[in-house]
Amino acid sequence: MLQLNKIHKGDCLELFEQLPDASVKMVLTDPPYGISYKSNMGAEGFQKEEIENDGFDDWLKVFPKWVRQIHRVLEPGGCLALFCAGGGPVAALPHAWLEVERRFGRVDNVLVWDRVDMGLGWRYRPVWESIIIAHKELSAKEKEATPEIWNGEANQTNILRQPRIIPKAGDHPTPKPVPLLGRLIEHNTNEGDLVLDPFSGSGSTAEAAHLLKRDWLAFEMSDAYYKLSTARIAALQAQPTMF
């Protein structure tokens, strides 16, 4: 088993192999979307080209491998929250939706993240992204012993409104807000549960899990973002506990 509460450097498919079956309560992650995204916020030593495995054809080949491993390591009743594209000319979202449904048996919901601030472009400029929610199936006996976790409000809608983060030069090009990730973690886990992010990026999931007293694991293959995120989490873990 990999060391907990640490970002591990490497390809997620190789690191997945070091995780036992049914060992993770939640996978919360923001993988490549398959839309050939390209940031204009690069800096020396940081990735400015297209995100690896983000070209649609490459993504179609590798995405099922990611989902298969996610399903394997999740506990029965464990939750997947998978960020995906929102609109646009590339049909990546329906492919992701159908692949998760095929592997998990069903998709619980597809949330809309309302980013509030619109992106670049014209004629229906982008302002939302999707989050696929699925749970690993429980047997009838397992449902009695360990039902699926839900800590959200009864009237929680499937639209989550949270302003996006505008990255600066040298930052990760697609950072996710910690409060948004925190809501997803709070809804679907309890304190002490293990949260995995196999595409850690800037380390936002790790920060949210740490603040909410969850154990966590994170994988990152980019040298630049591994250094960025490990420094961020080391600074966070060094802070004294106030309460």
Accessible surface in RSA format (square Angstrom, percent):
REM  Atomic radii and reference values for relative SASA: ProtOr
REM  Chains: A
REM  Algorithm: Lee & Richards
REM  Probe-radius: 1.40
REM  Slices: 20
REM RES _ NUM      All-atoms   Total-Side   Main-Chain    Non-polar    All polar
REM                ABS   REL    ABS   REL    ABS   REL    ABS   REL    ABS   REL
RES MET A   1   122.16  63.3  51.77  34.3  70.39 167.6  51.33  43.6  70.83  93.8
RES LEU A   2    19.00  10.6  13.31   9.5   5.68  14.3  16.31  11.5   2.69   7.2
RES GLN A   3   117.02  65.4 102.12  74.6  14.90  35.5  41.40  88.1  75.62  57.4
RES LEU A   4    64.84  36.1  54.46  39.0  10.38  26.1  54.46  38.2  10.38  27.9
RES ASN A   5    56.32  38.8  46.60  45.0   9.72  23.4  13.43  32.3  42.89  41.5
RES LYS A   6    86.39  42.1  82.84  50.8   3.55   8.4  39.63  35.7  46.76  49.8
RES ILE A   7     4.76   2.7   1.27   0.9   3.49   8.4   1.27   0.9   3.49   9.5
RES HIS A   8    20.95  11.4  18.64  13.0   2.30   5.9   9.50   9.8  11.45  13.3
RES LYS A   9    95.65  46.7  69.84  42.9  25.81  61.4  38.60  34.7  57.05  60.8
RES GLY A  10    20.32  25.1   0.00   N/A  20.32  25.1  19.31  53.0   1.02   2.3
RES ASP A  11    51.82  36.3  47.86  47.6   3.96   9.4   8.75  20.6  43.07  43.0
RES CYS A  12     8.36   6.3   4.85   5.4   3.51   8.2   1.77   4.5   6.59   7.1
RES LEU A  13    43.69  24.3  39.72  28.4   3.97  10.0  39.97  28.1   3.72  10.0
RES GLU A  14   122.86  70.5 114.72  86.8   8.14  19.4  44.74  86.5  78.13  63.8
RES LEU A  15    15.72   8.8  15.72  11.2   0.00   0.0  15.72  11.0   0.00   0.0
RES PHE A  16     0.08   0.0   0.08   0.0   0.00   0.0   0.08   0.0   0.00   0.0
RES GLU A  17   118.25  67.9  91.79  69.4  26.45  63.0  39.66  76.7  78.59  64.2
RES GLN A  18    95.27  53.3  81.46  59.5  13.80  32.9  35.22  75.0  60.05  45.5
RES LEU A  19     3.59   2.0   0.00   0.0   3.59   9.0   0.91   0.6   2.68   7.2
RES PRO A  20    67.80  49.4  55.95  51.0  11.85  43.1  67.21  55.5   0.59   3.7
RES ASP A  21    94.96  66.5  79.06  78.7  15.90  37.6  26.54  62.5  68.42  68.2
RES ALA A  22    44.38  40.8  28.12  43.4  16.26  37.0  28.12  39.6  16.26  43.1
RES SER A  23    25.23  21.3   9.52  12.7  15.72  36.2  16.18  34.4   9.06  12.7
RES VAL A  24     0.00   0.0   0.00   0.0   0.00   0.0   0.00   0.0   0.00   0.0
RES LYS A  25    34.45  16.8  34.41  21.1   0.04   0.1  10.12   9.1  24.33  25.9
RES MET A  26     0.00   0.0   0.00   0.0   0.00   0.0   0.00   0.0   0.00   0.0
RES VAL A  27     0.00   0.0   0.00   0.0   0.00   0.0   0.00   0.0   0.00   0.0
RES LEU A  28     0.19   0.1   0.19   0.1   0.00   0.0   0.19   0.1   0.00   0.0
RES THR A  29     1.75   1.2   0.00   0.0   1.75   4.2   1.75   2.3   0.00   0.0
RES ASP A  30    30.64  21.5  19.24  19.2  11.40  27.0  11.97  28.2  18.66  18.6
RES PRO A  31     5.74   4.2   2.25   2.0   3.49  12.7   2.72   2.2   3.02  18.7
RES PRO A  32    18.14  13.2  11.85  10.8   6.28  22.8  16.31  13.5   1.83  11.4
RES TYR A  33    29.34  13.7  23.87  13.6   5.46  14.2  26.58  20.0   2.75   3.4
RES GLY A  34     0.13   0.2   0.00   N/A   0.13   0.2   0.00   0.0   0.13   0.3
RES ILE A  35    56.55  32.2  40.57  30.2  15.98  38.5  41.44  29.8  15.11  41.0
RES SER A  36    49.32  41.7  36.71  49.0  12.61  29.0  18.82  40.1  30.50  42.7
RES TYR A  37    78.45  36.6  73.83  42.0   4.62  12.0  53.80  40.4  24.65  30.4
RES LYS A  38   138.01  67.3 112.78  69.2  25.23  60.1  56.07  50.5  81.94  87.3
RES SER A  39    10.39   8.8   4.38   5.8   6.01  13.9   5.00  10.7   5.39   7.5
RES ASN A  40   108.85  75.1  87.50  84.6  21.35  51.4  35.29  84.9  73.56  71.1
RES MET A  41    58.86  30.5  56.40  37.3   2.45   5.8  37.57  31.9  21.29  28.2
RES GLY A  42    18.12  22.3   0.00   N/A  18.12  22.3   2.94   8.1  15.18  34.0
RES ALA A  43    41.34  38.0  25.44  39.3  15.90  36.2  37.14  52.3   4.20  11.1
RES GLU A  44   176.04 101.1 141.19 106.8  34.85  83.0  66.48 128.6 109.56  89.5
RES GLY A  45    64.93  80.1   0.00   N/A  64.93  80.1  41.44 113.7  23.49  52.6
RES PHE A  46    58.55  29.3  43.15  26.7  15.40  40.1  45.32  27.5  13.23  37.9
RES GLN A  47    56.69  31.7  44.01  32.2  12.68  30.2  27.56  58.7  29.13  22.1
RES LYS A  48   103.00  50.3 102.17  62.7   0.83   2.0  49.36  44.4  53.64  57.1
RES GLU A  49   121.78  69.9 117.42  88.8   4.36  10.4  59.90 115.9  61.88  50.5
RES GLU A  50    87.63  50.3  76.06  57.5  11.58  27.6  20.04  38.8  67.60  55.2
RES ILE A  51    41.61  23.7  38.30  28.5   3.31   8.0  38.30  27.6   3.31   9.0
RES GLU A  52   103.77  59.6  93.38  70.6  10.38  24.7  39.20  75.8  64.57  52.7
RES ASN A  53    49.76  34.3  42.04  40.6   7.71  18.6   0.20   0.5  49.56  47.9
RES ASP A  54     1.20   0.8   0.96   1.0   0.24   0.6   0.19   0.4   1.01   1.0
RES GLY A  55    22.30  27.5   0.00   N/A  22.30  27.5  17.66  48.5   4.64  10.4
RES PHE A  56    56.94  28.5  52.32  32.4   4.61  12.0  52.32  31.7   4.61  13.2
RES ASP A  57   103.54  72.5  99.10  98.6   4.44  10.5  29.52  69.5  74.03  73.8
RES ASP A  58    78.94  55.3  75.46  75.1   3.49   8.2   9.39  22.1  69.56  69.4
RES TRP A  59     4.52   1.8   4.52   2.2   0.00   0.0   4.34   2.3   0.18   0.3
RES LEU A  60    63.56  35.4  53.63  38.4   9.92  24.9  54.03  37.9   9.53  25.6
RES LYS A  61   149.78  73.1 134.67  82.6  15.11  36.0  91.72  82.6  58.06  61.8
RES VAL A  62    19.64  12.9  19.24  17.4   0.40   1.0  19.64  17.1   0.00   0.0
RES PHE A  63     6.70   3.4   6.70   4.2   0.00   0.0   6.70   4.1   0.00   0.0
RES PRO A  64    35.97  26.2  35.97  32.8   0.00   0.0  35.97  29.7   0.00   0.0
RES LYS A  65    95.94  46.8  95.82  58.8   0.12   0.3  41.48  37.3  54.46  58.0
RES TRP A  66     7.71   3.1   7.71   3.7   0.00   0.0   4.19   2.2   3.53   5.7
RES VAL A  67     0.46   0.3   0.46   0.4   0.00   0.0   0.46   0.4   0.00   0.0
RES ARG A  68   102.31  43.0 101.04  51.5   1.27   3.0  37.05  50.6  65.27  39.6
RES GLN A  69    23.39  13.1  23.21  17.0   0.18   0.4   1.69   3.6  21.70  16.5
RES ILE A  70     1.19   0.7   1.19   0.9   0.00   0.0   1.19   0.9   0.00   0.0
RES HIS A  71    44.45  24.3  44.45  30.9   0.00   0.0  27.77  28.6  16.68  19.4
RES ARG A  72    63.04  26.5  57.58  29.4   5.46  13.0  51.37  70.2  11.67   7.1
RES VAL A  73     0.00   0.0   0.00   0.0   0.00   0.0   0.00   0.0   0.00   0.0
RES LEU A  74     0.00   0.0   0.00   0.0   0.00   0.0   0.00   0.0   0.00   0.0
RES GLU A  75    50.21  28.8  50.21  38.0   0.00   0.0   9.45  18.3  40.76  33.3
RES PRO A  76    41.80  30.5  36.22  33.0   5.58  20.3  36.22  29.9   5.58  34.7
RES GLY A  77     6.65   8.2   0.00   N/A   6.65   8.2   2.05   5.6   4.60  10.3
RES GLY A  78     0.38   0.5   0.00   N/A   0.38   0.5   0.38   1.0   0.00   0.0
RES CYS A  79     1.49   1.1   0.84   0.9   0.64   1.5   0.84   2.1   0.64   0.7
RES LEU A  80     0.03   0.0   0.03   0.0   0.00   0.0   0.03   0.0   0.00   0.0
RES ALA A  81     0.00   0.0   0.00   0.0   0.00   0.0   0.00   0.0   0.00   0.0
RES LEU A  82     2.33   1.3   2.33   1.7   0.00   0.0   2.33   1.6   0.00   0.0
RES PHE A  83     0.77   0.4   0.38   0.2   0.39   1.0   0.38   0.2   0.39   1.1
RES CYS A  84     6.82   5.2   6.21   6.9   0.61   1.4   2.98   7.5   3.84   4.1
RES ALA A  85     5.20   4.8   3.37   5.2   1.84   4.2   4.26   6.0   0.94   2.5
RES GLY A  86    14.94  18.4   0.00   N/A  14.94  18.4   0.00   0.0  14.94  33.5
RES GLY A  87    40.06  49.4   0.00   N/A  40.06  49.4  30.60  84.0   9.46  21.2
RES GLY A  88    66.07  81.5   0.00   N/A  66.07  81.5  29.74  81.6  36.33  81.4
RES PRO A  89   143.53 104.6  99.31  90.5  44.22 160.7 112.93  93.2  30.60 190.2
RES VAL A  90    47.34  31.1  37.34  33.8  10.00  24.1  41.21  35.8   6.13  16.6
RES ALA A  91    54.86  50.4  45.04  69.5   9.82  22.3  51.70  72.8   3.16   8.4
RES ALA A  92     0.73   0.7   0.33   0.5   0.39   0.9   0.73   1.0   0.00   0.0
RES LEU A  93    28.71  16.0  27.81  19.9   0.90   2.3  28.23  19.8   0.49   1.3
RES PRO A  94    65.34  47.6  63.40  57.8   1.93   7.0  65.34  53.9   0.00   0.0
RES HIS A  95    79.75  43.6  73.88  51.4   5.87  15.0  42.33  43.6  37.41  43.5
RES ALA A  96     0.63   0.6   0.63   1.0   0.00   0.0   0.63   0.9   0.00   0.0
RES TRP A  97   104.63  42.0 104.63  50.6   0.00   0.0  93.07  49.6  11.56  18.8
RES LEU A  98   112.39  62.6 108.62  77.7   3.77   9.5 108.88  76.5   3.50   9.4
RES GLU A  99    23.16  13.3  20.50  15.5   2.65   6.3   6.19  12.0  16.97  13.9
RES VAL A 100     0.00   0.0   0.00   0.0   0.00   0.0   0.00   0.0   0.00   0.0
RES GLU A 101    73.60  42.3  71.97  54.4   1.63   3.9  11.39  22.0  62.21  50.8
RES ARG A 102   151.13  63.5 121.02  61.7  30.11  71.7  74.26 101.5  76.87  46.6
RES ARG A 103    67.41  28.3  52.47  26.7  14.94  35.6   5.27   7.2  62.13  37.7
RES PHE A 104     8.07   4.0   0.00   0.0   8.07  21.0   1.37   0.8   6.69  19.2
RES GLY A 105    60.40  74.5   0.00   N/A  60.40  74.5  33.65  92.3  26.75  59.9
RES ARG A 106   145.03  60.9 144.44  73.6   0.59   1.4  60.05  82.1  84.98  51.5
RES VAL A 107    24.41  16.1   4.49   4.1  19.93  48.0   4.49   3.9  19.93  54.0
RES ASP A 108    46.07  32.3  21.40  21.3  24.67  58.3  18.82  44.3  27.25  27.2
RES ASN A 109    64.65  44.6  57.36  55.4   7.29  17.6  14.61  35.2  50.05  48.4
RES VAL A 110    21.60  14.2  11.32  10.2  10.28  24.8  11.32   9.8  10.28  27.9
RES LEU A 111    20.92  11.7  20.92  15.0   0.00   0.0  20.92  14.7   0.00   0.0
RES VAL A 112    47.07  31.0  47.07  42.6   0.00   0.0  47.07  40.9   0.00   0.0
RES TRP A 113     2.88   1.2   2.88   1.4   0.00   0.0   2.88   1.5   0.00   0.0
RES ASP A 114    28.58  20.0  28.28  28.2   0.29   0.7   8.25  19.4  20.32  20.3
RES ARG A 115    27.30  11.5  27.30  13.9   0.00   0.0   0.46   0.6  26.84  16.3
RES VAL A 116    72.57  47.8  48.68  44.1  23.89  57.6  52.54  45.7  20.03  54.3
RES ASP A 117    65.00  45.5  61.11  60.8   3.89   9.2  17.45  41.1  47.55  47.4
RES MET A 118   103.52  53.6  91.15  60.3  12.37  29.5  83.81  71.3  19.71  26.1
RES GLY A 119     5.64   7.0   0.00   N/A   5.64   7.0   5.64  15.5   0.00   0.0
RES LEU A 120   148.16  82.5 132.48  94.8  15.69  39.4 132.70  93.2  15.46  41.6
RES GLY A 121    49.28  60.8   0.00   N/A  49.28  60.8  30.03  82.4  19.25  43.1
RES TRP A 122   187.32  75.2 173.11  83.8  14.21  33.4 144.31  76.9  43.01  69.8
RES ARG A 123   174.72  73.4 144.43  73.6  30.29  72.1  50.82  69.5 123.90  75.1
RES TYR A 124   214.77 100.3 178.05 101.3  36.72  95.6 140.49 105.6  74.29  91.6
RES ARG A 125   103.84  43.6  84.03  42.8  19.82  47.2  20.23  27.6  83.62  50.7
RES PRO A 126    55.81  40.7  48.39  44.1   7.42  27.0  55.81  46.1   0.00   0.0
RES VAL A 127    50.43  33.2  50.19  45.4   0.24   0.6  50.19  43.6   0.24   0.6
RES TRP A 128    83.48  33.5  81.66  39.5   1.81   4.3  58.38  31.1  25.10  40.7
RES GLU A 129    18.73  10.8  18.73  14.2   0.00   0.0   5.80  11.2  12.93  10.6
RES SER A 130     0.01   0.0   0.01   0.0   0.00   0.0   0.01   0.0   0.00   0.0
RES ILE A 131     0.00   0.0   0.00   0.0   0.00   0.0   0.00   0.0   0.00   0.0
RES ILE A 132     0.00   0.0   0.00   0.0   0.00   0.0   0.00   0.0   0.00   0.0
RES ILE A 133    15.76   9.0  15.76  11.7   0.00   0.0  15.76  11.4   0.00   0.0
RES ALA A 134     0.00   0.0   0.00   0.0   0.00   0.0   0.00   0.0   0.00   0.0
RES HIS A 135    21.76  11.9  16.96  11.8   4.79  12.3  15.86  16.3   5.89   6.9
RES LYS A 136    31.72  15.5  31.72  19.5   0.00   0.0  19.23  17.3  12.49  13.3
RES GLU A 137   136.89  78.6 119.29  90.3  17.59  41.9  42.98  83.1  93.91  76.7
RES LEU A 138     7.77   4.3   2.15   1.5   5.62  14.1   2.32   1.6   5.45  14.7
RES SER A 139    58.10  49.1  44.96  60.0  13.13  30.3  50.47 107.5   7.62  10.7
RES ALA A 140    80.47  74.0  67.87 104.7  12.60  28.7  70.41  99.2  10.06  26.6
RES LYS A 141   171.49  83.7 164.70 101.1   6.80  16.2 110.76  99.7  60.73  64.7
RES GLU A 142    62.30  35.8  60.78  46.0   1.52   3.6  26.48  51.2  35.82  29.2
RES LYS A 143   118.76  57.9 111.61  68.5   7.14  17.0  54.81  49.3  63.94  68.1
RES GLU A 144   153.03  87.9 118.50  89.7  34.53  82.2  48.41  93.6 104.62  85.4
RES ALA A 145    79.38  73.0  45.53  70.3  33.85  77.0  55.59  78.3  23.78  63.0
RES THR A 146    75.56  53.7  70.77  71.7   4.79  11.4  65.42  87.9  10.14  15.3
RES PRO A 147    88.72  64.7  77.87  71.0  10.85  39.5  78.68  65.0  10.04  62.4
RES GLU A 148    82.43  47.3  61.48  46.5  20.95  49.9  18.96  36.7  63.47  51.8
RES ILE A 149    30.17  17.2  21.05  15.7   9.12  22.0  25.74  18.5   4.43  12.0
RES TRP A 150   130.40  52.3 104.27  50.5  26.13  61.3  98.00  52.3  32.40  52.6
RES ASN A 151    80.80  55.7  46.66  45.1  34.15  82.2  24.35  58.6  56.46  54.6
RES GLY A 152    18.01  22.2   0.00   N/A  18.01  22.2   3.68  10.1  14.33  32.1
RES GLU A 153   124.67  71.6 119.52  90.4   5.15  12.3  41.09  79.5  83.58  68.2
RES ALA A 154   113.02 103.9  68.82 106.2  44.19 100.5  77.44 109.1  35.57  94.2
RES ASN A 155   126.87  87.5 105.75 102.2  21.12  50.9  46.13 111.0  80.74  78.0
RES GLN A 156    57.11  31.9  27.18  19.9  29.93  71.3  13.16  28.0  43.95  33.3
RES THR A 157    86.34  61.4  73.79  74.8  12.55  29.9  73.39  98.6  12.94  19.6
RES ASN A 158    65.88  45.4  60.98  58.9   4.90  11.8   7.08  17.0  58.81  56.8
RES ILE A 159    81.81  46.6  72.62  54.1   9.19  22.2  72.62  52.3   9.19  24.9
RES LEU A 160     1.65   0.9   1.60   1.1   0.05   0.1   1.65   1.2   0.00   0.0
RES ARG A 161   147.97  62.1 132.73  67.7  15.24  36.3  49.19  67.2  98.78  59.9
RES GLN A 162    38.10  21.3  37.99  27.8   0.11   0.3   0.11   0.2  37.99  28.8
RES PRO A 163    69.42  50.6  65.73  59.9   3.69  13.4  65.73  54.3   3.69  22.9
RES ARG A 164    63.14  26.5  52.61  26.8  10.53  25.1   5.96   8.1  57.18  34.7
RES ILE A 165    76.74  43.7  68.89  51.3   7.85  18.9  72.48  52.2   4.26  11.5
RES ILE A 166   103.26  58.8  87.26  65.0  16.00  38.6  87.26  62.8  16.00  43.4
RES PRO A 167    15.20  11.1  13.38  12.2   1.82   6.6  13.73  11.3   1.47   9.2
RES LYS A 168   155.44  75.8 153.18  94.0   2.26   5.4  97.65  87.9  57.79  61.6
RES ALA A 169    69.33  63.7  46.15  71.2  23.18  52.7  46.15  65.0  23.18  61.4
RES GLY A 170     8.83  10.9   0.00   N/A   8.83  10.9   7.81  21.4   1.03   2.3
RES ASP A 171    53.60  37.5  50.49  50.3   3.11   7.4   9.35  22.0  44.25  44.1
RES HIS A 172    28.38  15.5  27.46  19.1   0.92   2.3  10.35  10.7  18.03  21.0
RES PRO A 173    12.37   9.0   7.96   7.3   4.41  16.0   8.09   6.7   4.29  26.6
RES THR A 174    37.22  26.5  29.81  30.2   7.41  17.7  29.94  40.2   7.28  11.0
RES PRO A 175    20.56  15.0  12.69  11.6   7.87  28.6  15.18  12.5   5.38  33.5
RES LYS A 176    11.38   5.6   9.15   5.6   2.23   5.3   5.66   5.1   5.72   6.1
RES PRO A 177     4.22   3.1   3.84   3.5   0.38   1.4   4.22   3.5   0.00   0.0
RES VAL A 178    27.56  18.1  26.03  23.6   1.53   3.7  26.03  22.6   1.53   4.2
RES PRO A 179    75.50  55.0  64.44  58.7  11.06  40.2  74.37  61.4   1.13   7.0
RES LEU A 180     0.00   0.0   0.00   0.0   0.00   0.0   0.00   0.0   0.00   0.0
RES LEU A 181     4.39   2.4   4.39   3.1   0.00   0.0   4.39   3.1   0.00   0.0
RES GLY A 182     9.34  11.5   0.00   N/A   9.34  11.5   9.34  25.6   0.00   0.0
RES ARG A 183    75.17  31.6  74.10  37.8   1.07   2.6  32.98  45.1  42.19  25.6
RES LEU A 184     1.68   0.9   1.68   1.2   0.00   0.0   1.68   1.2   0.00   0.0
RES ILE A 185     0.00   0.0   0.00   0.0   0.00   0.0   0.00   0.0   0.00   0.0
RES GLU A 186    81.61  46.9  80.53  60.9   1.08   2.6  14.02  27.1  67.59  55.2
RES HIS A 187    21.20  11.6  21.20  14.7   0.00   0.0   5.40   5.6  15.80  18.4
RES ASN A 188     9.93   6.9   6.52   6.3   3.42   8.2   0.08   0.2   9.85   9.5
RES THR A 189     0.00   0.0   0.00   0.0   0.00   0.0   0.00   0.0   0.00   0.0
RES ASN A 190    70.94  48.9  68.89  66.6   2.05   4.9  23.44  56.4  47.50  45.9
RES GLU A 191   119.09  68.4  95.34  72.1  23.75  56.5  30.76  59.5  88.33  72.1
RES GLY A 192    49.85  61.5   0.00   N/A  49.85  61.5  30.83  84.6  19.02  42.6
RES ASP A 193    27.95  19.6  23.91  23.8   4.04   9.5   4.04   9.5  23.91  23.8
RES LEU A 194    20.31  11.3  17.64  12.6   2.67   6.7  17.64  12.4   2.67   7.2
RES VAL A 195     0.39   0.3   0.01   0.0   0.38   0.9   0.01   0.0   0.38   1.0
RES LEU A 196     0.00   0.0   0.00   0.0   0.00   0.0   0.00   0.0   0.00   0.0
RES ASP A 197     5.50   3.8   5.23   5.2   0.27   0.6   0.77   1.8   4.73   4.7
RES PRO A 198     3.01   2.2   0.00   0.0   3.01  10.9   0.00   0.0   3.01  18.7
RES PHE A 199    37.76  18.9  29.87  18.5   7.88  20.5  32.39  19.6   5.36  15.3
RES SER A 200     7.56   6.4   0.94   1.3   6.62  15.2   0.00   0.0   7.56  10.6
RES GLY A 201     6.92   8.5   0.00   N/A   6.92   8.5   6.68  18.3   0.25   0.6
RES SER A 202    13.63  11.5  11.51  15.4   2.12   4.9   8.50  18.1   5.13   7.2
RES GLY A 203     0.34   0.4   0.00   N/A   0.34   0.4   0.34   0.9   0.00   0.0
RES SER A 204     7.62   6.4   7.19   9.6   0.43   1.0   5.83  12.4   1.79   2.5
RES THR A 205     7.32   5.2   6.91   7.0   0.41   1.0   2.49   3.3   4.84   7.3
RES ALA A 206     1.79   1.6   0.02   0.0   1.77   4.0   0.98   1.4   0.81   2.1
RES GLU A 207    33.82  19.4  33.82  25.6   0.00   0.0   0.51   1.0  33.31  27.2
RES ALA A 208     1.40   1.3   0.10   0.2   1.30   3.0   1.39   2.0   0.01   0.0
RES ALA A 209     0.00   0.0   0.00   0.0   0.00   0.0   0.00   0.0   0.00   0.0
RES HIS A 210    63.40  34.7  53.56  37.2   9.84  25.2  29.02  29.9  34.39  40.0
RES LEU A 211   100.03  55.7  73.32  52.5  26.72  67.2  76.90  54.0  23.13  62.2
RES LEU A 212    38.94  21.7  34.52  24.7   4.42  11.1  37.91  26.6   1.03   2.8
RES LYS A 213   132.58  64.7 116.06  71.2  16.52  39.3  78.37  70.5  54.21  57.7
RES ARG A 214    23.14   9.7  15.73   8.0   7.41  17.6   1.26   1.7  21.89  13.3
RES ASP A 215    46.27  32.4  45.89  45.7   0.38   0.9   0.85   2.0  45.42  45.3
RES TRP A 216     3.53   1.4   3.53   1.7   0.00   0.0   2.76   1.5   0.76   1.2
RES LEU A 217     1.60   0.9   0.00   0.0   1.60   4.0   0.00   0.0   1.60   4.3
RES ALA A 218     0.82   0.8   0.82   1.3   0.00   0.0   0.82   1.1   0.00   0.0
RES PHE A 219     0.42   0.2   0.42   0.3   0.00   0.0   0.42   0.3   0.00   0.0
RES GLU A 220    17.57  10.1  15.28  11.6   2.29   5.5   2.36   4.6  15.21  12.4
RES MET A 221    83.82  43.4  70.06  46.4  13.76  32.8  51.35  43.7  32.47  43.0
RES SER A 222    23.45  19.8  15.08  20.1   8.37  19.3  18.70  39.8   4.75   6.7
RES ASP A 223    83.17  58.3  77.58  77.2   5.59  13.2  24.02  56.5  59.16  59.0
RES ALA A 224    16.17  14.9   8.17  12.6   8.00  18.2  14.35  20.2   1.83   4.8
RES TYR A 225     7.53   3.5   7.53   4.3   0.00   0.0   6.77   5.1   0.76   0.9
RES TYR A 226    54.56  25.5  54.56  31.0   0.00   0.0  25.20  18.9  29.36  36.2
RES LYS A 227   143.99  70.2 137.22  84.2   6.77  16.1  85.17  76.7  58.83  62.7
RES LEU A 228    59.37  33.1  50.37  36.0   9.00  22.6  56.27  39.5   3.10   8.3
RES SER A 229     0.00   0.0   0.00   0.0   0.00   0.0   0.00   0.0   0.00   0.0
RES THR A 230    41.41  29.5  36.17  36.7   5.24  12.5  28.64  38.5  12.77  19.3
RES ALA A 231    64.72  59.5  50.71  78.3  14.01  31.9  59.06  83.2   5.65  15.0
RES ARG A 232    74.75  31.4  62.03  31.6  12.73  30.3  42.78  58.5  31.97  19.4
RES ILE A 233     6.20   3.5   6.20   4.6   0.00   0.0   6.20   4.5   0.00   0.0
RES ALA A 234    58.46  53.7  49.71  76.7   8.75  19.9  53.36  75.1   5.09  13.5
RES ALA A 235    61.83  56.9  49.47  76.3  12.36  28.1  57.90  81.5   3.94  10.4
RES LEU A 236    20.22  11.3  17.43  12.5   2.79   7.0  18.07  12.7   2.15   5.8
RES GLN A 237    79.57  44.5  54.02  39.5  25.55  60.8  21.68  46.1  57.89  43.9
RES ALA A 238    82.87  76.2  47.79  73.8  35.08  79.8  58.91  83.0  23.97  63.5
RES GLN A 239   114.06  63.8  97.71  71.4  16.35  38.9  30.55  65.0  83.51  63.3
RES PRO A 240   109.00  79.4  89.47  81.6  19.53  71.0 100.50  83.0   8.51  52.9
RES THR A 241   116.19  82.6  81.43  82.5  34.77  82.9  52.84  71.0  63.35  95.8
RES MET A 242   153.22  79.3 123.02  81.4  30.20  71.9 104.54  88.9  48.68  64.5
RES PHE A 243   217.03 108.6 166.00 102.8  51.03 132.8 203.33 123.3  13.70  39.2
END  Absolute sums over single chains surface
CHAIN  1 A    12582.8      10257.6       2325.2       7050.8       5531.9
END  Absolute sums over all chains
TOTAL         12582.8      10257.6       2325.2       7050.8       5531.9
